[in-house]
Amino acid sequence: MLSQSHIRNFSIIAHIDHGKTTLTDRLMLATDTITPREFHARLLDSNPIEQERGITIKLAPVTLNYTLDANNYTLNLIDTPGHVDFNYEVERSLAACEGAVLLVDATQGIQAQTLSNFYKAQHLGLKIIVALNKIDLPAADIDGTTLDIVESLGIPLEDIIQVSAKSGQNVDQLFQAIITKIPPPAGQYQAPTRALIFNSVFHPHKGAIAFVRVVDGSFSTSEPLVFMSNHSLLTPPEIGIFTPSMKPLDRLETGQVGYLASGLKDISGIKIGDTITTTPLDPKILTLPGYKEPQPMVYLDLFPMDGQEFALLTDAIQKLSLSDSSLEYTLTTSAALGKGYRVGFLGALHAEIVIERLNREFNLDLIPTAPTVVYHVTKTNGQEVVIKSPIELPDPSEIREIKEPMASVTIYTPPEYLGNIMQLSTDHRGELINQTYIGSRVKLDYIIPLAELIINFFDRLKSASSGYASLEYELFDYQPVDAVKLSILINHEVVEALSQIVVRPKAHNIGKSMVSKLGEAIPRQLFVIPIQAAIGGEIVARATIKAYRKDVTAKLYGGDISRRKKLLEKQKKGKAKRAQFAKVDIPQEAFLAVLKQ
């Protein structure tokens, strides 16, 4: 039996690129959890995309053993993502901890996600220790950043540890602070068993695997467990801890963080935020405060480039959802692209990562439609409907009001880029709420439509600030908007896969850009191809692809001009007939060209 007083559960949280995963690697090396021979950078980032991009997508737990004053301590660490799209991973990891190490880059100072994560941990009542990272770099502003932390976050000076995750400087001081300042778990070993599921993944041999934090009691592989959300019974074939690979144990006890292999081939049987117990239907056992399921922010449709690969796409999305419980998908069809799936994502980066995984792991070439957000539409008969795709938007005559999601946005920037960022935010229909100077940076609070954020806003922000600005956002509210459906007609036929919901003042420019790009991407035919952008019955932009022309008069030599006119008139009628009945095959390049606008 483990001594609860010698267990510490904590997460590492920070803004993206502030060194969370590097610090995690350093802590594993310092505790001999891994040997130098086994070590490689970003060890807990198991996905190749995480390794290549240098970002963490999924939370990753690991159990460390550390000795202080002749006492052995078990430290359960959870490494978390830093990008705003994966905030739900941070929230889940914090729910399983008593403390958090807030990492701040000494060369960049407090950033948007720094504040967001700090408030999340503070709201949950966690003990927060600030680690000032990268102190060994010449550009580090240790004194200035420390002052900002004390003034902005209210962290006592003694709770700020100066470290270098890369060199290992002062890592022992961080271990001591974790053990002395973060409280041990407060569960009761003799109480009925309660464990919180805070994550789940799929293993090809062990089935669905639940990541659990044991709050009270204990459990083993020899006794059946009850999932309190649906009262289902399960006897786990394997339980254990992460070291960082899965290490089987006979029993998990109060305060421990580990895993439970279910053997289930469907991960939906394991609900994140659920409570596990060993006593079925006992009303005295209270369900643990659960984690709310993430709500998709961005929707787009995915179609296989080859219609014959739809079955492969179905299998791929089902398998991917086993390891990414935040994916939401439903079947959809398109007259131009055939069968596909409408998929809900947590943000634009999440969508990009999923599409890349489908390409790499399942060898699928996909056509994505333009990303869209969820709109709330009130019809003239009073009915309210939720719109996740332009195809679902009712006829304009049936619409009384459209509401779009608004985001509360926090931007941190050096003062010299303030003008560029304010202009960028204004161009994206942003409303400035507050402007505050914090140390050497400016904090801007905006309300910006979510639809404006999901398409290239982050990239344009980085360009406008030379990479120095940071962004954090969360859903704020729904507000009325003058939005319309912009339809694309190719040879007088609507291509729903290219339709978008846009604000009316921008509809003309967006339509003009789309038809121009399609005009360059669609190959010429033997007949004229008109490309039009329309709002209802009004054409707002048009481009024309000229027809190839066969020289039907080449065989003529001399003679009356009426023979020439007769052949040209016959050719003209043939082209008109062909244009009336011909179908234009739209190449995949045309869809991709529109999406990159």
Order of alpha helices (4+ residues) and beta strands (2+ residues): beta-alpha-alpha-beta-beta-alpha-beta-alpha-beta-alpha-beta-alpha-beta-beta-beta-beta-beta-beta-beta-beta-beta-beta-beta-alpha-beta-beta-alpha-beta-beta-beta-beta-alpha-beta-beta-alpha-alpha-beta-beta-beta-beta-alpha-beta-beta-alpha-alpha
